[in-house]
C-alpha cells in the first residue's frame, strides 16, 4: 500500500502515521532513499470522501439525533481518531509525479 515508487521501500504503519498522516504536507521524503514523493490522486480522493463523511456525521447526523452533549462529543472524537489513525495511514499510496517546468 504505502510503497516508495523509487526504491520500493514498503512503509510501516508507524512511518505512514508519523511521516504522512500527522504532518500537513503535500509531499514528503522517503525515509530510505530520501526522494520526494506525493500521495497519489486516488489517495487524495479517498481522503476527501472520508473527510466529507466524517463531517457529515459530526455536523448533521449527530445534531439531528438530539443526543446529550457528552455522547455526541465522544462519538465525534472517536470518528476523528479513526480517520487519523486508521483510515489515512492504511489507505495511502504514493506516486512520483513529473512536472513539466520550462527552463528559461
Phi, psi and omega per residue, in radians:
X1 nan -1.115 3.124
X2 -1.688 1.467 -3.079
X3 -2.063 2.369 3.116
X4 -1.231 2.258 3.136
X5 -1.249 -0.264 -3.136
X6 -1.522 -1.026 -3.011
X7 -1.855 0.004 3.139
X8 1.089 0.455 3.076
X9 -1.225 2.157 3.115
X10 -1.477 2.006 -3.098
X11 -1.239 2.424 3.057
X12 -1.421 2.934 3.106
X13 -1.045 -0.729 -3.127
X14 -1.117 -0.739 3.111
X15 -1.122 -0.696 3.124
X16 -1.191 -0.692 -3.128
X17 -1.211 -0.895 -3.078
X18 -1.389 -0.553 -3.076
X19 -1.570 -0.375 -3.100
X20 -2.214 -0.940 -2.969
X21 -1.159 -0.627 -3.069
X22 -1.677 0.052 3.127
X23 -2.008 2.225 -3.117
X24 -1.444 1.188 -3.138
X25 -2.172 2.706 3.081
X26 -1.613 -0.471 3.084
X27 -2.300 2.616 -3.106
X28 -2.397 2.963 3.105
X29 -1.752 2.475 3.042
X30 -1.206 2.337 -3.127
X31 -1.193 -0.316 -3.107
X32 -1.642 -0.954 -3.055
X33 -1.717 -0.153 3.083
X34 1.146 0.342 3.062
X35 -1.489 2.608 3.076
X36 -1.339 2.341 3.067
X37 -2.345 2.795 -3.129
X38 -2.251 2.720 3.056
X39 -1.169 2.568 -3.131
X40 -1.233 2.847 3.136
X41 -1.067 -0.682 3.124
X42 -1.111 -0.673 3.089
X43 -1.110 -0.682 3.126
X44 -1.178 -0.690 3.097
X45 -1.110 -0.769 3.077
X46 -1.040 -0.702 3.111
X47 -1.063 -0.827 -3.131
X48 -1.097 -0.708 3.110
X49 -1.119 -0.775 -3.140
X50 -1.134 -0.749 3.109
X51 -1.097 -0.724 3.113
X52 -1.075 -0.776 -3.127
X53 -1.172 -0.709 3.098
X54 -1.129 -0.762 3.121
X55 -1.132 -0.694 3.091
X56 -1.036 -0.791 -3.138
X57 -1.156 -0.791 -3.072
X58 -1.217 -0.788 -3.005
X59 -1.625 -0.294 -3.115
X60 -2.069 -0.931 -3.031
X61 -1.244 -0.725 -3.137
X62 -1.129 -0.782 3.078
X63 -1.117 -0.578 3.119
X64 -1.153 -0.612 -3.119
X65 -1.241 -0.322 3.116
X66 0.927 0.815 3.041
X67 -1.379 2.865 3.027
X68 -1.088 2.841 -3.009
X69 -1.106 -0.805 -3.044
X70 -1.124 -0.805 3.068
X71 -1.094 -0.622 3.114
X72 -1.127 -0.779 3.107
X73 -1.124 -0.710 3.138
X74 -1.109 -0.777 3.124
X75 -1.124 -0.727 3.113
X76 -1.079 -0.783 3.138
X77 -1.120 -0.730 3.125
X78 -1.119 -0.729 3.107
X79 -1.094 -0.734 3.114
X80 -1.099 -0.776 3.127
X81 -1.120 -0.689 3.094
X82 -1.084 -0.690 3.109
X83 -1.125 -0.843 -3.057
X84 -1.241 -0.735 -3.000
X85 -1.681 -0.276 3.122
X86 -2.072 -1.000 -3.014
X87 -1.131 -0.926 -3.048
X88 -1.112 -0.854 3.129
X89 -1.179 -0.512 -3.062
X90 -1.508 -0.210 -3.121
X91 -1.955 0.054 -3.077
X92 -1.310 2.402 2.995
X93 -2.282 2.475 -3.092
X94 -1.882 2.672 3.123
X95 -2.582 2.554 3.054
X96 -1.707 2.133 -3.141
X97 -1.793 2.400 3.046
X98 -1.759 2.073 3.133
X99 -1.708 2.376 3.120
X100 -1.506 1.627 3.136
X101 -1.864 2.129 -3.132
X102 -1.392 2.270 3.092
X103 -1.651 2.437 -3.111
X104 -1.543 nan nan
